[in-house]
């Protein structure tokens, strides 16, 4: 059974930090590029970042550049999203998803075939 599980979400104050994790089971995460997506209430899901299968290439949405960092530890079958200097507008459910290619960029989200259930991030004082 292929499965992705996000963790690390919760309540954080503006300006604070949070690290999300995406752990895979049933398949080798190192064969896939991984994207982090988020969806806020009443808004469409958007891609915030993605990372190539080896971790050598990363992409970020303009809204999170300089604040978020995506990384991976393929030995642990896990991808991370380090969120620094968070803002209230970062509040959303965050999802990780696996792309069956080695590299990622502007691909439509429909090409990401494996999705986690999401983890809630709430930024509030």
C-alpha positions as CSV (number, residue, x, y, z in Angstrom):
1,X,0.0,0.0,0.0
2,X,1.5,3.3,-1.1
3,X,1.1,6.0,1.5
4,X,2.3,9.5,2.3
5,X,1.8,10.9,5.7
6,X,2.3,14.6,6.7
7,X,3.1,15.7,10.2
8,X,4.3,18.7,12.1
9,X,1.4,21.0,11.6
10,X,-0.1,23.0,14.4
11,X,-0.6,26.5,15.8
12,X,2.3,28.9,15.5
13,X,2.6,32.6,16.1
14,X,3.5,35.1,13.4
15,X,7.2,35.2,12.8
16,X,7.7,31.8,14.3
17,X,8.9,28.6,12.7
18,X,7.5,25.2,12.0
19,X,8.8,22.1,10.2
20,X,6.5,19.8,8.3
21,X,7.5,16.3,7.5
22,X,6.3,14.0,4.7
23,X,7.0,10.3,5.3
24,X,6.5,7.6,2.7
25,X,5.7,4.0,3.1
26,X,5.2,1.2,0.6
27,X,7.5,2.8,-2.0
28,X,10.9,4.4,-2.3
29,X,10.5,8.2,-2.0
30,X,13.9,8.7,-3.6
31,X,12.6,7.8,-7.0
32,X,10.1,10.8,-7.0
33,X,10.2,14.5,-7.1
34,X,8.0,15.8,-4.2
35,X,5.8,18.8,-4.0
36,X,4.4,20.7,-1.1
37,X,0.9,22.2,-1.7
38,X,-1.4,24.2,0.5
39,X,-5.1,25.0,0.5
40,X,-6.6,27.8,2.6
41,X,-10.4,28.0,3.2
42,X,-12.2,29.2,0.1
43,X,-9.1,29.1,-2.0
44,X,-7.7,26.8,-4.6
45,X,-4.9,24.5,-3.8
46,X,-1.5,26.0,-4.7
47,X,2.0,24.6,-5.0
48,X,4.4,26.2,-2.6
49,X,7.5,24.2,-3.3
50,X,9.0,21.1,-4.9
51,X,12.2,19.2,-4.8
52,X,13.9,16.8,-7.3
53,X,14.3,13.2,-6.4
54,X,17.9,13.7,-5.4
55,X,17.3,16.9,-3.6
56,X,19.6,18.8,-5.9
57,X,17.0,21.2,-7.4
58,X,14.3,23.1,-5.6
59,X,11.5,25.4,-6.6
60,X,9.5,27.9,-4.5
61,X,6.4,30.0,-5.0
62,X,7.1,33.7,-4.8
63,X,5.0,34.0,-1.7
64,X,7.4,31.8,0.3
65,X,10.8,32.5,-1.2
66,X,13.3,33.4,1.5
67,X,11.1,32.0,4.2
68,X,10.5,28.3,3.4
69,X,13.1,25.7,2.7
70,X,12.3,22.3,1.2
71,X,14.7,19.4,1.8
72,X,14.8,15.6,1.9
73,X,16.5,12.7,3.5
74,X,16.0,9.8,1.2
75,X,17.6,7.4,3.7
76,X,14.7,8.2,6.0
77,X,12.2,8.2,3.1
78,X,11.1,11.7,4.2
79,X,10.8,15.2,2.8
80,X,10.6,18.3,4.9
81,X,9.3,21.8,4.6
82,X,11.0,24.2,7.0
83,X,8.7,27.3,7.5
84,X,10.3,30.4,9.0
85,X,9.0,33.8,9.5
86,X,5.5,32.6,9.1
87,X,2.6,34.9,8.3
88,X,-1.1,34.6,8.9
89,X,-1.6,34.1,5.2
90,X,0.4,30.9,5.5
91,X,-2.5,29.4,7.3
92,X,-3.7,26.4,5.3
93,X,-3.8,22.6,5.1
94,X,-0.5,21.5,3.7
95,X,-0.1,18.4,1.5
96,X,2.8,16.6,0.1
97,X,2.6,14.7,-3.1
98,X,4.8,12.5,-5.2
99,X,5.5,13.1,-8.9
100,X,6.6,10.0,-10.9
101,X,9.4,12.0,-12.5
102,X,12.9,12.9,-11.1
103,X,12.5,16.6,-11.6
104,X,9.7,19.1,-10.9
105,X,8.9,22.6,-12.0
106,X,5.7,23.9,-13.5
107,X,3.8,20.6,-13.8
108,X,0.1,20.7,-13.2
109,X,-0.9,19.2,-9.9
110,X,-2.9,16.5,-11.7
111,X,0.5,14.8,-12.5
112,X,1.2,14.3,-8.9
113,X,-0.3,10.8,-8.4
114,X,0.3,10.2,-4.7
115,X,-1.0,12.5,-2.0
116,X,-1.0,12.6,1.7
117,X,-4.0,13.5,3.9
118,X,-2.7,16.9,4.8
119,X,-1.6,18.6,8.0
120,X,-3.2,21.8,9.4
121,X,-1.0,24.9,9.9
122,X,-2.5,27.8,11.7
123,X,-0.6,31.1,12.1
124,X,-2.1,33.3,14.7
125,X,-1.2,35.4,17.7
